[in-house]
Amino acid sequence: MKNLGLLVLIGLLSGCVSNKSIQTVQFGDNDKSCEVIRAELDQLGADFEEVKDDSGLTGKNVGLALLFWPGIIVNEVRSNKNEDSVDSRITYLSNMYIGKCTGQAASSDSQTLKQKLVELKSMLDEGLLTDEEYKVAKNKALETI
């Protein structure tokens, strides 16, 4: 009986989607060269496809359906968070690449403001800023309009 319990536990743990979420803004981003940004964007493209494959009708979800159906919900939520985090990082680095490596400036001040607000919100969501710091920084950014 202990072996059956152990097998079920191993099955549940191996059937869960791993946490592959990444921070949108990372330390040292501003110091990265164009080549390094491009290489990271290429890797993130592969990572996005990998985390996207964890969603939907997968072997993990089928296994969970047989053993512990609420685990499917957990898998889907985790998979969506992973996808969103990789997508946010791709967007952030793409904007950085365009601004730094193609010589194109932002098309308007509002786009620059939008990027700043997205960056601040990301930092709040990742716990890098407190609610109060976020409010102060957001108000300061909005005052520039």
N, C-alpha and C positions, 0 to 999 in steps of 0.2 A: 504494500500500500504506500509506503514511503517513496518507493521508486516512481510510482504513478504521480504522486504529488510533485516530486522533483522534476519529472518530465513535463508536467503542465507548467510549472514555474519557468523552466528553461524555454518552453515554447512561447509563453507570454512575453518574456524578456527579449527573445530573439525576434519576435513579431512586431515589436514596437519600432516606430520611426525614430531614428536618433536625432538629437538636437544639433542641427547643422546651421543654425542661424548665426549671422555674423553682424558685427556692428557696421552701421552705415559710414560713420566717420571714425577713422582710426588715427592713432598717434603716428605722426610722421608723414601723413598724406601730402602735406604741402611741400615736403622735401623730395618727393618722388620725381624721377625723371620721366620724360615722355615715354621712353622705352619700357620702363618699369610699369607705368600706368597701363600701357597697351598690353603688356604681358599679363597683368592682373585681370584686365578686362577679358582677355581670351580665356583665362582659367575660370573666371566667374561664369562665362557662358557655358562651359562644361559643367560647372557646379549647378547651375540653374537647371539644366536638363536632368541632372542626377536627382535633385530634390523634387523636380516635377514628376519624375517616375515613381515617387513614393505615394502619390495620390491616386485615388480611384480604385479600380479593380486590380489589386495586387495580390501576390501570394501571401504577404503579411496580413492583409485585410481578410482574405479568405480563411486563413488559419485562425485569426481572431474571431471571425464569425462562428467558427466551430467550437472554440473554447471559451471565449469571453467577448460577446458582441459589443459591449460598451467601449471596448478597446479600439474599435473601428473609429469611433468619434474622436478619441484621443489622437489616433494616428492622423486623421484628416486635419485636425486643428494644428498639430505639430507640423505637418507637411505644408500647410498654408502659411504658417509663420516662417518656416524655412524659406519658402518661395518668396515671400514678401521681403525678407531681409536681404536676400541675394539680389532681388530686383532693385531695391533701394540703393544698395551698394553700387550696382551697375550704373544706375542713373546718376548717382553722385560722382563716380569716377569719370563717366562720360562727359558730364558738364565740366569737370576739372580738366579733362583732356582737351576739350574744345577750347576752353579759355586759355590754357597754358601752352598747348602744343600746335594749334592750328592758327594762332594769331588772331582769331576772331574774338572780339569783345562781345559782351552780352548785348543782345539786340535792343534792350531798353532797361531803364532803371527798375521798372516793375518786375522784369524777369530776375534781375539781380536781387531785388527784395524778396521775391518768391523763393529763390534759392536759399537765401539767408534764413527765411522763416522755416523752410523745410529742414534745413540743417539744425536749427534750434530745436524744433519739435523732435527730430531724431535723437538729439542729445538728451532731451528730457525723457523720452521713451526708454533710452538705454541707461538712465540713471546717472548720466554725467552732469546733469544740472538739477537743482532742486526746483520745486514749483515757483518759488519766489525769484530765483535767478532767471528762470525762463521768462517770467512775466516782465521783469526789468529789461532783459535783453530784447524781448519782443517789442515792448513799448519804445525802446531806444531805436530799433530798426524801423518801426512805423513812423517815428518822428521825422525821418529823413524824406518823407513823401512831400 
